[in-house]
């Protein structure tokens, strides 16, 4: 493979990462929207479509390893490929959390949600914004933007604390709502983990540019 073809393959790898991130973004939004709308059919589709996200992850991983084996990239190129391998792992895990939220909606079924959804959709909005900004920082090789993404994780953590405390009070006031409140706790936890995974991606952006691996925002969970 010539150098021109090699660099085209690197560009294609990044394009596939953006495509995967867009699919993951849609899964996050769709899972919460389906929960709000009590749309079981939409949730089942998200669960089914998770395989497509897994497939693109495996395709990217295979192409990364092929480039390493055949081109023996050095310095910046190697860091790009190493970062991509890590990023797609976190993206796939984020998709798993979205699938988990979709499956919770299916488990709730025709039952009413024990509380109106207020903070949970906001958690999803923050998490998606973090993901959007993180992928922009990846595209632009913007370290400051990546670090700013990590700082935003605290907002999601604070909302999670509020949701958790609120649902505990719901359980105490009405033990019949324990099961339904537990389902919503799982949803909130999924979104909190989504934000944590996005910070992992941001840290890999910093590594890709600087060669330094460091934890930028330590989660309290």
C-alpha positions as CSV (number, residue, x, y, z in Angstrom):
1,X,0.0,0.0,0.0
2,X,1.4,3.4,-1.0
3,X,1.5,6.4,1.3
4,X,-1.4,8.1,-0.5
5,X,-3.5,5.0,-0.2
6,X,-2.4,4.6,3.4
7,X,-3.5,8.1,4.4
8,X,-6.8,7.6,2.6
9,X,-7.3,4.5,4.8
10,X,-6.6,6.6,7.9
11,X,-9.2,9.2,6.8
12,X,-11.7,6.5,6.1
13,X,-11.1,5.1,9.6
14,X,-12.0,8.5,11.1
15,X,-15.1,8.8,8.9
16,X,-16.3,5.4,10.1
17,X,-15.8,6.6,13.7
18,X,-18.0,9.6,13.0
19,X,-20.6,7.3,11.5
20,X,-20.5,5.1,14.5
21,X,-20.8,8.1,16.9
22,X,-23.8,9.3,15.0
23,X,-25.5,5.9,15.4
24,X,-24.7,5.9,19.1
25,X,-26.0,9.5,19.4
26,X,-29.3,8.4,17.8
27,X,-29.6,5.4,20.2
28,X,-29.2,7.6,23.3
29,X,-31.8,10.1,22.2
30,X,-34.1,7.4,20.9
31,X,-34.0,5.3,24.0
32,X,-35.1,8.2,26.3
33,X,-37.7,9.5,23.8
34,X,-39.2,6.1,23.6
35,X,-39.3,5.9,27.4
36,X,-41.1,9.3,27.5
37,X,-43.5,8.3,24.8
38,X,-44.0,4.8,26.2
39,X,-43.2,3.5,22.8
40,X,-42.3,-0.1,23.2
41,X,-41.9,-0.7,19.4
42,X,-39.3,2.0,19.2
43,X,-37.4,0.6,22.2
44,X,-37.3,-2.9,20.6
45,X,-35.9,-1.3,17.4
46,X,-33.1,0.3,19.3
47,X,-32.4,-3.0,21.0
48,X,-32.3,-4.7,17.5
49,X,-30.2,-2.0,15.9
50,X,-27.5,-2.4,18.6
51,X,-26.1,-5.2,16.5
52,X,-25.4,-2.7,13.7
53,X,-23.3,-0.6,16.1
54,X,-21.4,-3.7,17.2
55,X,-20.8,-4.6,13.6
56,X,-19.3,-1.2,12.6
57,X,-17.1,-1.3,15.8
58,X,-15.7,-4.7,14.7
59,X,-15.2,-3.4,11.2
60,X,-13.2,-0.4,12.4
61,X,-11.2,-2.5,14.8
62,X,-10.3,-5.0,12.1
63,X,-9.2,-2.2,9.7
64,X,-7.1,-0.6,12.5
65,X,-5.3,-3.9,13.2
66,X,-4.8,-4.4,9.5
67,X,-3.1,-1.0,9.1
68,X,-0.9,-1.7,12.1
69,X,0.2,-5.1,10.8
70,X,0.8,-4.0,7.2
71,X,2.0,-0.4,7.5
72,X,3.7,-0.3,10.9
73,X,2.6,3.3,11.6
74,X,4.8,5.4,13.9
75,X,4.4,8.4,16.1
76,X,1.3,10.5,15.4
77,X,-0.3,7.9,13.1
78,X,0.1,5.2,15.6
79,X,-1.5,7.3,18.3
80,X,-4.4,8.1,16.0
81,X,-5.0,4.4,15.5
82,X,-4.6,3.5,19.1
83,X,-7.0,6.3,20.1
84,X,-9.6,5.1,17.6
85,X,-9.4,1.5,19.0
86,X,-10.1,2.9,22.5
87,X,-12.8,5.4,21.3
88,X,-14.8,2.7,19.4
89,X,-14.8,0.5,22.5
90,X,-16.3,3.4,24.6
91,X,-18.8,4.2,21.8
92,X,-19.9,0.5,21.8
93,X,-20.4,0.6,25.6
94,X,-22.4,3.8,25.3
95,X,-24.7,2.1,22.8
96,X,-25.0,-0.8,25.3
97,X,-26.3,1.7,27.9
98,X,-28.8,3.1,25.4
99,X,-29.9,-0.5,24.7
100,X,-30.2,-1.0,28.4
101,X,-32.6,2.0,28.7
102,X,-34.6,0.6,25.8
103,X,-34.9,-2.8,27.5
104,X,-36.1,-1.1,30.7
105,X,-38.9,0.5,28.7
106,X,-39.9,-2.9,27.4
107,X,-39.8,-4.3,30.9
108,X,-42.0,-1.5,32.2
109,X,-44.4,-2.4,29.4
110,X,-47.9,-0.9,29.7
111,X,-47.4,0.2,33.3
112,X,-47.3,3.9,34.1
113,X,-44.0,5.5,35.0
114,X,-44.0,6.2,38.7
115,X,-42.9,9.8,38.3
116,X,-42.9,12.4,35.4
117,X,-39.6,12.4,33.6
118,X,-37.9,15.7,34.2
119,X,-34.2,15.4,35.1
120,X,-33.6,12.2,33.1
121,X,-34.3,13.8,29.7
122,X,-32.0,16.6,30.8
123,X,-29.3,14.1,31.6
124,X,-29.7,12.7,28.1
125,X,-29.4,16.1,26.6
126,X,-26.2,16.9,28.5
127,X,-24.7,13.6,27.6
128,X,-25.5,14.0,23.9
129,X,-24.0,17.5,23.9
130,X,-20.9,16.1,25.5
131,X,-20.6,13.5,22.8
132,X,-21.1,16.0,20.1
133,X,-18.5,18.3,21.5
134,X,-16.1,15.4,22.1
135,X,-16.3,14.2,18.4
136,X,-15.7,17.8,17.3
137,X,-12.6,17.9,19.5
138,X,-11.5,14.6,17.9
139,X,-12.0,16.0,14.4
140,X,-10.3,19.3,15.1
141,X,-7.5,17.9,17.4
142,X,-8.7,20.4,20.0
143,X,-7.3,19.6,23.4
144,X,-9.0,22.5,25.2
145,X,-12.4,21.4,23.8
146,X,-11.7,17.8,24.9
147,X,-10.9,18.9,28.5
148,X,-14.0,21.1,28.6
149,X,-16.1,18.0,27.7
150,X,-14.7,16.3,30.8
151,X,-15.6,19.2,33.0
152,X,-19.2,18.9,31.8
153,X,-19.5,15.5,33.4
154,X,-20.1,17.1,36.7
155,X,-23.5,18.4,35.5
156,X,-24.6,14.9,34.7
157,X,-23.4,13.6,38.0
158,X,-25.3,16.3,39.9
159,X,-28.5,15.5,38.0
160,X,-28.0,11.8,38.8
161,X,-27.7,12.6,42.5
162,X,-31.0,14.5,42.3
163,X,-32.8,11.8,40.4
164,X,-31.5,9.1,42.9
165,X,-32.6,11.1,46.0
166,X,-36.0,11.9,44.5
167,X,-36.6,8.2,43.6
168,X,-35.6,7.1,47.1
169,X,-38.1,9.5,48.6
170,X,-40.7,8.0,46.2
171,X,-40.0,4.5,47.4
172,X,-40.2,5.6,51.1
173,X,-43.5,7.4,50.6
174,X,-45.1,4.5,48.6
175,X,-43.5,1.1,48.7
176,X,-45.7,0.0,45.9
177,X,-43.6,2.1,43.6
178,X,-40.3,0.5,44.5
179,X,-40.1,-1.6,41.4
180,X,-41.0,1.3,39.0
181,X,-38.6,3.7,40.8
182,X,-35.9,1.1,40.5
183,X,-36.4,1.0,36.8
184,X,-35.9,4.8,36.5
185,X,-32.8,4.6,38.7
186,X,-31.3,2.1,36.2
187,X,-32.1,4.6,33.4
188,X,-30.4,7.4,35.2
189,X,-27.4,5.2,36.0
190,X,-27.2,4.3,32.3
191,X,-27.0,8.0,31.4
192,X,-24.5,8.7,34.1
193,X,-22.3,6.0,32.7
194,X,-22.7,7.4,29.1
195,X,-21.2,10.7,30.3
196,X,-18.4,8.8,32.0
197,X,-17.7,7.0,28.7
198,X,-17.6,10.2,26.8
199,X,-15.0,11.6,29.2
200,X,-12.9,8.5,28.4
201,X,-13.1,9.4,24.7
202,X,-12.1,13.0,25.4
203,X,-9.1,11.7,27.3
204,X,-8.1,9.7,24.2
205,X,-8.3,12.8,22.1
206,X,-5.8,14.4,24.4
207,X,-3.6,11.4,24.2
208,X,-3.8,11.3,20.4
209,X,-2.6,14.9,20.2
210,X,-0.1,15.0,23.1
211,X,0.9,11.4,23.6
212,X,0.0,11.7,27.3
213,X,-2.5,9.4,29.0
214,X,-4.1,11.0,32.0
215,X,-7.5,11.0,33.8
216,X,-9.0,14.4,33.3
217,X,-12.1,14.1,35.5
218,X,-12.4,11.5,38.3
219,X,-16.0,10.3,38.6
220,X,-17.4,10.1,42.1
221,X,-19.2,6.8,41.2
